[in-house]
Amino acid sequence: MKVRITHGPDRDALEKKGVFSWPIWTKEESKFPWFYDEQETFYVLEGDVTLTPEDGEPVCFGKGDLVVCPAGMACTWEIHSSVRKHYRFDE
């Protein structure tokens, strides 16, 4: 299972996807396990995170990154600075 990260995606492309109308999720500095029942796509407005898939290498992302986490992935989120993101669960 691989996390896909696009660093600094084009704003026009984000607007075309409707990213800025997606709900917002926030979370303070913390570390917790997570499992993705569905694929999630999100755009980070604030924060700094290390996400470690159960069977993979850690990936880091933060402000300005567009991230896709696949359905079926178990991982650990480590939030180094508070996160604020637009998100969408994909079918």
N, C-alpha and C positions, 0 to 999 in steps of 0.2 A: 504494500500500500504506500503510495507516494503522495506527499503534499505538494501541490503546485503553487509556486509563488511568482507573481509578476511584480517586480519592484518598479514603482513610479509609472503605472499605466497611464495612457493618454486620457485626459479628462473627457474628451468627446466620446471615446469608447465607453467610459463609465456611465456617462449620461445616456448613451444609446441603450445600455443594459438596464437603465432605470435604477442604478445603485443608490442614488441620493433619495429615492422614495422608499427604500427598504427600511424595516424597523431598525432601531438602534439597541445594542446591548452594551452594558458597562460592567466592569468588574475591577475591584481593587487588587493590589499586589497579593498574590496567593499562589498556591500550588495544589493541583487537584487532578484526579483521573477523569477521563472522558471517553465516551464511546459514541461514534457517529452512526445512528440508525439510517440516516439519509446523507447524501452528499450536501455539504454546506459550502457556499461561496460567500466570502465577506471582504469588506474593504475597511482597513484600519484607519481610523481618524486620529487616534491617539494611542500611545502605549508602546511597550517593548515586551516581546514574548519569545520564549523558547518552547517549542512543541516537540515532544519526543514520542514518535510512534512506538508501540509495544515491540515491534520487530524491525526497528529501523534506526536511522541516525537522527539526532536532533536537528531541527531547522529553526532559524530565527527570522522573525519578521516584526514589523512595526509600522509606524505612521507612514501612510502613502502606499502601502502594499495591498495588492489584491490576492487573496489566498483561496484555494480550493482544497477542501479536505474530503477524501472519498468515503462513501458509505461503507460500513463494516470495519472501520479503523478504530482500534483502541489506542489511546495515547495518554500522555500526561501534559497538561498545560502548566507552565511556570511563568507567571506574569511578574515581570521585573518592575514595571511602572504601569499604573492604572490604564486599563484598556477601554476604549470607546470605539465601536465598530458598527457599520451597516452590515446586515446579514440577510441571507436567503437560503432556505432549504430547497434543493433542486429535486425534481422527480426523476 
